[in-house]
Amino acid sequence: MSILCSLPLIASLFGNCSPRPFATGYVEGEYVIVAPVEIAQVRKLSVSRGDKVPAGTVLVEMERRDAEIALAQADARLAQARSQHADLLEGARPAEIQVIEANLTSALLQAEEANRTLERIRQLATRGATTDAQLDDATTAARVAEARVAQIRAELDVARLPARPQAIDRSKAAVAAAQAARERADWRLEQRSLSLSTPVTVVDIIRTDGEIAGPSAPVLSVLPEAAVKLLLYVPERQFSSISVGDALQVGCDGCDDGLVARISYISDTPEFTPPVIYSLENRQKLVYLVEARPEASHTLRPGQIVSVTLPEAENGE
């Protein structure tokens, strides 16, 4: 008898069946609008209206040429920044270092010659065969030659050093900025292929090949698999018997037995009538909007009329 009483039509034929509280409503689809992240021309539309598309399938190909050019430019800037950074780490160019090394070799030879000349002048001075002025000149020449050698050695050491730490830090920052710009350009190119991570059904084609699309100018409208919810209108007298998380038995034409939906949202304010009157009796004047989501697999479709069994209200309500 309890099973029979749970059916509204049969329950009305039995006087000992107390009426179960019901609410009615319809199935609403949670549609997804497919649009590119930036304005571009639709190059190829790969789906048709009504197609059921697996997850990850490319739905639309947008024009890629400008994004490919931007990526090539970003690659070139990154290569330039890396080259400049490596140049700062290595110090002077090899050719410049070779010139300084050649100057050092010449200075060493000149210093050796100046020292030999000084030694000869000193020997002559011990025999009184030269003047003090000549000895002073030779001594000065030897010292100048040694100083020249020291100077060029210092220049060579500096040439072999990397750039100043501040310059190296700036070049590191330039490389990081160029790398980020390259990643952004690569991401922009990837976004020219539009796909979704869930299976979908194509509901509407808004733009086709050759048309311009953008963030506010979508290409497709799709319905992800199982992305539906029930919009129910619960009479005020049953409002106190429900709460978010309650399981509701769902009935509809063609629905499988045992279909359950769980309440996910309850409106704070009542409405005097639903937008479309799906109520079992016209005397339902004050109703609350309730949203419920089906559990497990189902065959519900947007627009389908449904009814649900509500929990019994307390105190005989």
C-alpha positions as CSV (number, residue, x, y, z in Angstrom):
1,M,0.0,0.0,0.0
2,S,2.8,2.4,0.8
3,I,4.2,2.0,-2.7
4,L,0.7,2.7,-4.2
5,C,0.3,5.7,-2.0
6,S,3.5,7.1,-3.2
7,L,2.0,7.4,-6.7
8,P,-0.2,10.6,-6.8
9,L,-2.7,9.3,-9.4
10,I,-3.3,6.0,-7.6
11,A,-3.2,7.6,-4.1
12,S,-6.2,9.7,-5.0
13,L,-8.3,6.6,-5.5
14,F,-7.6,5.3,-2.0
15,G,-9.3,7.1,0.9
16,N,-6.8,5.8,3.4
17,C,-3.8,7.2,1.6
18,S,-2.7,10.5,3.1
19,P,-1.5,12.8,0.3
20,R,2.3,13.2,0.0
21,P,3.7,16.7,-0.4
22,F,4.8,17.3,-4.0
23,A,6.6,20.0,-5.9
24,T,6.9,20.5,-9.6
25,G,9.3,22.3,-11.9
26,Y,11.5,21.7,-14.9
27,V,15.1,20.8,-15.9
28,E,17.4,23.6,-16.7
29,G,20.7,23.2,-18.6
30,E,23.9,24.9,-17.4
31,Y,25.2,25.9,-20.8
32,V,28.7,27.0,-21.5
33,I,29.6,29.7,-24.0
34,V,32.7,28.9,-26.0
35,A,34.7,32.1,-27.0
36,P,38.4,33.0,-27.6
37,V,40.3,35.0,-25.1
38,E,41.1,37.6,-27.6
39,I,39.6,38.9,-30.9
40,A,40.5,36.7,-33.9
41,Q,38.9,35.3,-37.1
42,V,37.3,31.9,-37.0
43,R,39.5,29.8,-39.3
44,K,37.8,26.4,-38.9
45,L,34.7,25.2,-37.1
46,S,35.1,21.5,-36.4
47,V,31.6,20.6,-35.0
48,S,28.0,20.8,-36.0
49,R,24.9,21.5,-34.0
50,G,23.8,18.5,-32.0
51,D,27.3,16.8,-32.1
52,K,28.3,15.0,-29.0
53,V,32.0,15.8,-28.5
54,P,34.5,13.9,-26.3
55,A,36.6,15.8,-23.7
56,G,39.6,17.5,-25.2
57,T,38.4,17.6,-28.7
58,V,39.2,20.8,-30.6
59,L,35.9,22.6,-31.3
60,V,37.1,25.7,-33.1
61,E,40.4,26.7,-34.7
62,M,41.0,30.5,-34.7
63,E,43.4,32.4,-37.0
64,R,47.0,31.7,-35.7
65,R,49.3,33.8,-37.9
66,D,49.5,36.9,-35.7
67,A,50.1,34.7,-32.6
68,E,52.8,32.7,-34.4
69,I,54.6,35.9,-35.3
70,A,54.4,37.2,-31.7
71,L,55.9,33.9,-30.5
72,A,58.7,34.2,-33.0
73,Q,59.5,37.7,-31.8
74,A,59.4,36.6,-28.2
75,D,61.8,33.7,-29.0
76,A,64.2,36.2,-30.6
77,R,64.1,38.6,-27.7
78,L,64.7,35.8,-25.3
79,A,67.8,34.6,-27.3
80,Q,69.1,38.2,-27.3
81,A,68.7,38.6,-23.6
82,R,70.4,35.3,-22.9
83,S,73.3,36.3,-25.2
84,Q,73.8,39.6,-23.5
85,H,73.7,38.0,-20.1
86,A,76.4,35.4,-21.1
87,D,78.5,38.2,-22.6
88,L,78.5,40.0,-19.2
89,L,79.5,36.9,-17.4
90,E,82.4,36.2,-19.7
91,G,84.0,39.7,-19.5
92,A,85.7,41.2,-22.6
93,R,85.6,39.5,-26.0
94,P,88.5,37.1,-26.8
95,A,89.8,39.4,-29.6
96,E,90.0,42.3,-27.1
97,I,91.9,40.1,-24.6
98,Q,94.3,39.0,-27.3
99,V,95.2,42.6,-28.1
100,I,95.9,43.3,-24.4
101,E,98.0,40.1,-24.2
102,A,100.0,41.3,-27.2
103,N,100.6,44.7,-25.6
104,L,101.7,42.9,-22.4
105,T,104.3,40.9,-24.4
106,S,105.6,44.0,-26.0
107,A,105.8,45.8,-22.6
108,L,107.7,42.9,-21.1
109,L,110.3,43.0,-23.9
110,Q,110.7,46.7,-23.5
111,A,111.2,46.3,-19.7
112,E,113.8,43.6,-20.3
113,E,115.7,45.9,-22.7
114,A,115.4,48.8,-20.3
115,N,116.8,46.6,-17.5
116,R,119.7,45.4,-19.6
117,T,120.5,49.0,-20.6
118,L,120.4,50.0,-16.9
119,E,122.8,47.2,-16.0
120,R,125.3,48.3,-18.7
121,I,125.2,51.9,-17.6
122,R,125.8,50.8,-14.0
123,Q,128.9,48.8,-15.0
124,L,130.2,51.8,-16.9
125,A,129.5,54.1,-14.0
126,T,131.7,51.9,-11.7
127,R,134.6,52.6,-14.1
128,G,133.8,56.2,-14.5
129,A,133.0,55.8,-18.1
130,T,129.5,57.4,-18.0
131,T,127.8,60.4,-16.3
132,D,125.4,60.4,-13.5
133,A,122.7,61.9,-15.8
134,Q,123.0,58.9,-18.1
135,L,122.6,56.6,-15.1
136,D,119.5,58.5,-13.9
137,D,118.0,58.3,-17.4
138,A,118.5,54.6,-17.6
139,T,117.1,54.0,-14.1
140,T,114.0,56.1,-15.0
141,A,113.5,54.2,-18.3
142,A,113.6,50.9,-16.5
143,R,111.1,52.0,-13.9
144,V,108.7,53.4,-16.6
145,A,109.0,50.1,-18.4
146,E,108.1,48.1,-15.3
147,A,105.2,50.4,-14.5
148,R,103.9,49.9,-18.1
149,V,104.0,46.1,-17.6
150,A,102.1,46.4,-14.3
151,Q,99.5,48.6,-16.0
152,I,98.9,46.3,-18.9
153,R,98.7,43.3,-16.5
154,A,96.0,45.1,-14.5
155,E,94.1,45.9,-17.7
156,L,94.2,42.2,-18.7
157,D,92.9,41.1,-15.3
158,V,90.0,43.6,-15.6
159,A,89.2,42.4,-19.1
160,R,88.9,38.9,-17.9
161,L,86.5,39.8,-15.1
162,P,82.7,39.6,-15.6
163,A,80.6,42.8,-15.5
164,R,79.7,44.5,-12.3
165,P,77.1,42.7,-10.1
166,Q,74.5,45.4,-10.7
167,A,74.8,44.9,-14.5
168,I,74.6,41.1,-14.2
169,D,71.5,41.5,-12.0
170,R,69.9,43.7,-14.6
171,S,70.7,41.2,-17.3
172,K,69.2,38.4,-15.2
173,A,66.0,40.4,-14.9
174,A,66.0,41.0,-18.6
175,V,66.2,37.3,-19.3
176,A,63.4,36.6,-16.8
177,A,61.2,39.2,-18.4
178,A,61.9,37.8,-21.9
179,Q,61.2,34.3,-20.7
180,A,57.8,35.4,-19.3
181,A,57.0,37.2,-22.5
182,R,57.8,34.1,-24.5
183,E,55.6,32.0,-22.2
184,R,52.7,34.4,-22.6
185,A,53.1,34.4,-26.4
186,D,53.1,30.6,-26.4
187,W,50.0,30.6,-24.2
188,R,48.2,33.0,-26.6
189,L,49.0,30.7,-29.5
190,E,47.6,27.7,-27.6
191,Q,44.4,29.6,-26.9
192,R,43.7,29.8,-30.7
193,S,42.5,26.2,-30.5
194,L,39.3,26.1,-28.5
195,S,38.5,22.9,-26.5
196,L,36.9,21.8,-23.3
197,S,38.0,19.4,-20.6
198,T,34.6,17.6,-20.4
199,P,32.3,15.9,-22.9
200,V,29.7,18.3,-24.3
201,T,26.8,18.5,-26.7
202,V,26.9,21.3,-29.2
203,V,23.6,23.3,-28.7
204,D,24.1,26.3,-31.0
205,I,26.5,27.7,-33.5
206,I,26.8,31.4,-33.1
207,R,29.6,32.2,-35.5
208,T,31.1,30.2,-38.3
209,D,34.2,30.2,-40.6
210,G,35.5,33.6,-41.6
211,E,33.6,35.6,-38.9
212,I,35.3,37.5,-36.1
213,A,34.9,36.3,-32.6
214,G,36.2,37.5,-29.2
215,P,35.6,37.4,-25.5
216,S,32.2,39.1,-25.9
217,A,31.5,37.5,-29.3
218,P,31.3,33.7,-28.7
219,V,31.4,31.0,-31.3
220,L,29.4,28.1,-29.7
221,S,27.0,27.3,-27.0
222,V,27.4,23.8,-25.5
223,L,25.9,21.7,-22.8
224,P,28.5,19.7,-20.7
225,E,27.6,16.1,-19.9
226,A,25.1,15.9,-17.0
227,A,25.3,19.7,-16.5
228,V,21.6,20.1,-15.6
229,K,19.7,21.1,-12.4
230,L,16.1,20.9,-11.4
231,L,14.3,24.2,-10.8
232,L,11.4,23.4,-8.4
233,Y,8.7,25.5,-6.9
234,V,7.8,24.5,-3.4
235,P,4.6,25.7,-1.8
236,E,5.0,27.8,1.3
237,R,3.2,25.2,3.5
238,Q,6.0,22.6,2.7
239,F,8.9,25.1,2.8
240,S,9.8,24.3,6.4
241,S,10.2,20.6,5.7
242,I,13.2,21.0,3.3
243,S,16.8,22.0,3.7
244,V,19.9,22.1,1.6
245,G,21.3,18.6,1.2
246,D,17.9,16.8,1.3
247,A,17.4,14.0,-1.2
248,L,14.3,14.1,-3.3
249,Q,12.6,11.4,-5.3
250,V,12.2,12.6,-8.9
251,G,9.5,11.6,-11.3
252,C,9.0,12.5,-15.0
253,D,7.8,11.1,-18.2
254,G,10.4,8.5,-19.4
255,C,12.5,8.8,-16.2
256,D,14.1,5.7,-14.7
257,D,12.7,4.6,-11.4
258,G,14.7,5.6,-8.3
259,L,16.0,8.8,-9.7
260,V,17.2,11.0,-6.9
261,A,18.2,14.7,-6.8
262,R,19.7,16.5,-3.9
263,I,18.8,20.1,-2.9
264,S,21.7,22.5,-3.5
265,Y,20.0,25.9,-3.1
266,I,16.8,27.3,-1.5
267,S,15.6,30.8,-2.3
268,D,15.4,33.3,0.6
269,T,12.3,35.0,-0.7
270,P,9.0,33.6,-2.1
271,E,7.4,34.2,-5.4
272,F,3.6,34.5,-5.9
273,T,3.7,32.2,-9.0
274,P,6.3,30.4,-10.9
275,P,7.4,31.9,-14.2
276,V,5.5,29.0,-15.9
277,I,2.8,27.4,-13.7
278,Y,3.8,23.7,-13.4
279,S,1.9,23.3,-10.1
280,L,-0.3,20.4,-9.6
281,E,-3.1,22.6,-8.3
282,N,-3.7,26.3,-9.2
283,R,-4.2,27.1,-5.6
284,Q,-0.4,27.1,-5.1
285,K,-0.1,30.9,-4.9
286,L,3.0,31.4,-2.9
287,V,6.1,29.3,-3.7
288,Y,9.8,29.2,-3.1
289,L,12.4,28.5,-5.8
290,V,14.5,25.4,-4.9
291,E,17.4,24.0,-7.0
292,A,18.4,20.3,-6.9
293,R,21.0,18.4,-8.7
294,P,20.6,14.8,-9.9
295,E,22.8,12.1,-8.4
296,A,24.5,9.4,-10.5
297,S,23.6,8.9,-14.1
298,H,20.4,10.2,-15.6
299,T,18.6,10.9,-18.8
300,L,17.1,14.3,-17.9
301,R,17.1,16.9,-20.6
302,P,16.7,20.7,-20.4
303,G,13.0,21.8,-20.5
304,Q,11.7,18.5,-19.2
305,I,8.9,18.8,-16.6
306,V,9.6,17.0,-13.4
307,S,7.9,16.4,-10.0
308,V,9.5,15.5,-6.7
309,T,8.3,14.1,-3.5
310,L,9.0,16.4,-0.5
311,P,9.8,15.3,3.0
312,E,6.8,15.3,5.4
313,A,6.5,18.6,7.2
314,E,6.7,18.5,11.0
315,N,3.6,18.9,13.2
316,G,1.4,17.6,10.4
317,E,2.0,20.5,8.0
